[in-house]
Amino acid sequence: MAPSSKSEKDDGKQKAQRKHKDHVVKLLMRGKLSGKFSQRLFRKLPPRVCVPLKNIVSEEFLRAGHVFLGFTKCGRYILSYTSDCGEDDDFSFYTYHLYWWEFNLHSRLKQVHHVRLFAGEEIYSDLYLTVCEWPNDHSKIVIFGFNTRSSSSVLMNLMMSDENNRDIYITIASMPPPKPCSFCCPVPFATTIRTGSGECLEHGYVLNSRYQVVYPFPTFQPAFQLKKDQVILLNTSYSLVACGISLCPGKPGQSSQILYTKRAALSSQPSATFSSNSMASSSPLPLGSPEKQPPSGSKLAPIPSSPSQSQAAVRAREFAADIFRRAQGGGGKGKEKEGQEERRPVDGGEKELSQTPGDKEMNVERRKEEGEDCKKRIDKERWTSLPHASTSAGSPSLPQCSEQGMSPASCSSCPSSPQTPSSSQEAGPSEPGYVNYSCLHYRLQQPGATEQNAASEGGYEDDKVQLPFTVTDLKGRSLQLVAGPHDGKSVCVEQLTLDFEYLINEVIRSDAAWAPQFCSFSDYDVVILEVCPETNTVMINIGLLLLAFSNSDEEHCRPNTYHSNLQVSWNLNTGVCCTVGVGDLTEVKGQTSGSVWSSYRKSCVNTVMKWLVPESTSRYINRMTNEALHKGSSLQVLADSDRCTWIVL
C-alpha cells in the first residue's frame, strides 16, 4: 500500500537509510570472513587521513610540471614524473624523469631518488606510461611506455610514416634504499637525495630497452606479464620474451638463474630417446653471430672431418636452417606464407617459407638458392655419416611429447643456447628448437676499464632473437659486461625467447586436425591467458588468419581465408611448449582484419574471466598510469588503500 502522506514518505526514507547502514555492517562482516573488502564501501575518508597535495609539495615543483602518479606498494614513496620536449615542441625529442618522494603523514614530501627513463632513445611524442611493481619483489620497478602515433607533431610525422608500427620503451630501475646507504652516499650531504653520489650497484642500476610491435598491436597485460617476481614477459609481435632481472651476489656456489633452470636436466637426457641425434641438436652459434651470416655470394664451406662426423653434419644442417629462416622468415610477421607444396624439410621437420616484403629483405632469391645448395650438400653428408631414421611420407618421423606436447627435438630454426661470454651451460642435445636463451652479467666499471658496448661483447644485433638492453648506473655510465667468473655483485639479465612463427608451424603440423587443408598463415595475434608463478608456466592463445582448402571434393578449388586459434602452455623452466587445444577453422566472410581481431580479443577476455581467481591483497601487482592526463583530466586523489590514506589533488 502506497504512503498516503508526506510524513509516511519521510519515515520510509529513514527506514531505508537505517537499512543501508545495516547493510554496510553486513558487508563489513562479509569482508572480515572473506579477507577482502569492497572499495565501494568507503567513498570518502575522514579528513585526518586526507592530505591536500599543495600542503606537502612546494609550488616550484608543481610549476616544473611534475605529474604525480600514486603510492608505491610499500606506502613509503609517492612517484611523479616530468616530460620535457624543449622550447620547440615540433622539432624536439622528449625526455622523461621519474622521481621518488618519501611520504610521512602531515609532513612535506622529500625527494630521495630519481632516474632518467628510456635514456638514449629519441622519443618524438608524448608517451602513455604505466609504472608497475611485482607482487613480492620490492627491489626494482618497471616503467612501460608507448606512443599511439596519434600526435600531430611535425617531427613525429617526419620520422615515422608507417602507421603499422608502434614503439615500445622499457625501463627497469632499482628502488632507493629505505634508509641512507653508506655505499650510495659515502659522504653525507645536505640534500635529501639518497642515491647517485656513490658506487652502489644494488640501489643504482637502470636497464633500458626499445622495440617495435606491429599490427595487431599486442596489449600490455601487467596482471600476467609481471605475475612472476623478477620476470617480465614482453610480447614483441614476433616472439614472447621472458626477461629475468636479478642481483647476483657473486659468491662461489650461488646461482641467480631464474629461467631455464632445468636446462641441465634436459641436456643430460640420452639422445637415444629421439628418432635421430640430428633432430635433437641445437646450433652452437647465436643467430646474430658473423659466423652464421656468410658474405654475399659465398657458399657453405665443406664440413671438416672430425672424430664425430655426425656432430659436424648436425651443425651444418643447423647452419642451413638458420639461412632458411633469415632469408625467408626474418623480415617480420604479417607476411604471406607460401603454399604447402613449396614447403621444404628443414632439420627433419617442415618450416613454411615466408614471402617477405621487398623493403625488409635483400636478394631473397639468391639466398634461397644458397640455402638449397647448402641443404643438398648437408643431406648428402647426413646420409653418409648418420644412421638412417625411420621415415614417413618422405620425412623423418618426429616423436611427440606427452599430453600433446611438441617435441623438443623438433627442427631448430633458432639456437637454444647462444654462446655469450657469461653463458653458464653448453647447449644440450634435447633443448627445444623454438626457444633461445641468454644470460649476461653486468657490474660496476672497474678502475682502469673502459666503457664497453654489450652488443660488441657478445650481445645480439637482431632484436627478434634478443631484446637490446642497455645497463647503466644512475649517472648514465654503462656497466661492465662480465666475460667470465668474477667476484662481487652483478646484475644478471636473462632472456628466454619463444619464436611465434616456428611454434605456429610446429603446432599445426603436429596437432591440428585440419593440417592437410592448411596452406599458409598471413597474420597472428598472441594473448597471454594465465601465468602460474609456482610452476613457471605461461598459457598463451594464438589467433590465426590463414589460408586453407575447404573440405569440398572440388578438384580445382581455391583456398579460402579462415580464422582459428591455438592454445599453448610454455614452461619457463624447460622451455618446452605443450599444445593444450587447437580451434576449428572458421571461414572469414566479409570481415575486416580489425573486426576479426576485435572479436578474438573479446573471446580471450571472456576466457580469462572464466579462469580468474582473485589474488590475495599481498600478491597484487601495483600499477600507476598517466592515462587521465592523456584524456585531458586529472586524478582526484592518490590513494593508498592498504593504509587508508588519500592525497587530494
Buried (B, 14 or more C-beta within 10 A) or exposed (E): EEEEEEEEEEEEEEEEEEEEEEEEEEBEEEEEEEEEBEEEEEEEBEEEBEBEBEEBBEEEBBEEEBBBBBBBBBEBBBBBBBBEBEEEEEEBBBBBBBBBBBBEEEEEBBBBBBBBBBBEBEBBBBBBBBBBBBBEBBBBBBBBBBBEBEBEBEBBBEEBEEEEBBBBBBBBBBBBBEEEBEBBBEEEEEEEBBBBBBEBBBBBBBBBBBBBBBBBBBEBBBBBBBBBBBBBBBBBBBBBBBBBBBBBEBEEEEEBBBBBEBBEEBBEBEBEEBBBBBBBBBBBBBBBBEEBBBEEEEEBEEBEEEEEBBBBBBBBBBBBBBBBBBBBBBBBBBBBBBBBEEBBBBBBBBBBBBBBEEEEBEEBEEBBEBBBBBBEBBBEBBEEBBEEBEEEEEBBBBEBBEEBBBBBBBBBBBBBBBBBBBBEBEBBBBBBBBBBBBBBBBBBBEEEEEEBEBBEBBBBBBBBBBBBBBBBBBEEEBBBBBBEEBEEBBBBBBBBBBBBBBBBBBBBBBBBEBBEBBBBBBBBBBBBBBBBBEEBBBBBBBBBBBBBBBEEEEEEEEBBBBBBBBBBBBBBBBBBBBBBEBBEBEEBEEBEBEEBBEBBBEBBEEBBEEEEEEEEEEEBBBBBBBEBBBEEEEBEBBBBBBEEBBBBE
